[in-house]
Amino acid sequence: MKYLYVIFTKLPKTLRNSFKIFPLLLIFTFQVFLSSCVSNDIETQESLIIYSGRSESLVGPIIESFIESTGIQVDVRYGGTAELAATLLEEGDSSPADLFFAQDPGGLGAVAEQGMLSALPEDMLSLVDPRFIDPSGNWVGISGRARVIVYNTDTLSPEDLPTDLQGFTDPKWKGKIGLPPTNTSFQTMLTGMREIWGEAETKLWLEGILENDPVYYEKNTPTVAAVAAGEVEVGFVNHYYLYRFLAEEGESFSARNYFLPSGGPGSLILVSAIGVIESSDNFENAEKFIQFLLSNEAQQYFANETFEYPLIEGISIPANLPPIENLNSVNISLGDLVDLDGTIKMLQEVEMLP
């Protein structure tokens, strides 16, 4: 060290000054690099990317509540459940998504079949009735939606309606049925029908409905509106859309729900559901988001604001919504409703879809 000092003192003054500044520059550069790493780590750990097949009008407010409660930033890509499932399958392990929040389990099942969803903790799954979770533990239900017939109260009463979906192939319903063939919930109901009735009977039912010249609508909301306006007399929809109209327009709204008493595919209870993308390195925050959706606050939001069925115990529901345990719902595992491609193919075969 003594010899290094002697050499250093023999150097020209300008060069010695350069050597004095160099360590400071090195320290400064290292601090900037370290700060950048910490910043990037915080950004990675305190943010989430969600692919949501649920519309922003339904889930945007509860996502904002999560952000306010946790400080975790959330970027949401909204789209149709089938569309987002196809995107995830195309992206594979390079997908930026941390979570897939689906309108129905069919899209999640398609993604899970390719090994793209992580197994969820048992303490999380146990919060929900086993009917509404993936048998393999890859997704969990968040809110429930019953399939119903919405009918025009000016022209019909419940006594006028069939007890099961088969009754709507009767020619007396010609020109009186509305439905949204591109809607994922309608397609998931048909997937359940294929599981319960089989391929041949389901195709016969679709052909019988087509003979009655149904009117097509883009989604559930315009289907319900059309029934109330008298454009059609009945519509095949999820239950909660009617309650949104009643909340906005009051009891004079000319439509009501009919819960089919048969226990067949028209009585399915579907769930919105969520799973964590296997390639995500942000499982901790993804788990926090799911836990938040299964909290009392979020479940009460779904009951009060979107009129869906809460899936955890102890949550009150609107007085005019029949309790979920009173519904004669069909006994089928929602994990079986994954073959949306097969359903779409059948809809194309009967020319209900292009």
C-alpha positions, 0 to 999 in steps of 0.5 A: 500500500505504501508503494501505491501511495508513493506512485500516486504522489508522483503522478501529475496533479490533474491525473491525481484529481481524476483518480480522486473523482473516480471513486465518487462517480463509481459510488454515484453510479452504483446508487442510481443502479440500486435505486432503479432495481428497487424501483422496478422491484416495487413496480413489479410487486405492487401492481397487477394485470387482470384480463377481465371478461366481466364488463367495466360497469360491473367490476370497475367499482370494486377494482377501484375499492381494492386499489384504495384499500391496498395501494396496489395498482391494477391494469385491466384489459376488458373483453369477452371471456372467450376472446380473452381465453383465446388471447391467453392461449395464444400468448402462452407463458409470455402473457403479461396477465396475472389474473383471468377474471371470467364471466363464466367458468368455460373460458377458465376451463379452456385455459386451465386445460392447457396448464396455464392456471396455478392451483389456489390455496385450500383456505381460499377455496374453502370459503366457497360452496364446492359446487362453485369451484374448479374440482382441480382447484385452479379457479374459484367462483366469485358471484352467482348468476341464475339462468332464467326466462325473462317474460313480458308481464303485459302479455304473460303470467308464470302460468303461461310459461313451460316448466322447462326449455323443451316447451319453447320449441312449441310452435306457439312461441314462433316469433316471440323468443329473444336470445343472444347467441354470441353471449358467453353465458348463453353458450355456457348454458348450451354447453351444460345442455350438451352435458345433461341432454347429450349432443343429439338432443341439444341439436334438436332443441336448437333446431326447434328454437330456430323453427320458431324464428327467434330474434337475436340480440347482442347481449343480455341487456338489450334482450331484457329491454326488448322483452319489456318493450314487447318486441318479443315475449320471452328471453333467455338470459341471466337473472340479474339484468332484470334487477338492474332495470327495476332499480333504474325504472321501478316496479312499472318495468314490464318484465319479470324473471321466471325461474324454471322449476324443472331442474334442467339446463335452463336452471343452471347457476353459473358463476363469474370466476377467477384464476391466477395465470401460471406464468405470473411472478406476482402470486402474492398480490394476485392472491390478495385480489382474490381474497378481496373479491371473497371478502364481505365488502366485495360480496355485499357489493355484488349482492347490492350493486350488480344483483348477483348471488354472493358465494360466501355465507353471511351476506344479505341479498335484496328482498326481491331476489329468491335465495339461491338455496330455494332454486331448483338448480341442475346438479352439474359440476361447473368444471365440466362446462369447458367445451365452448368450442364444441358449443360454438361449432354446433351453433354454426352447424345449425346456422345460429352463428355464422 
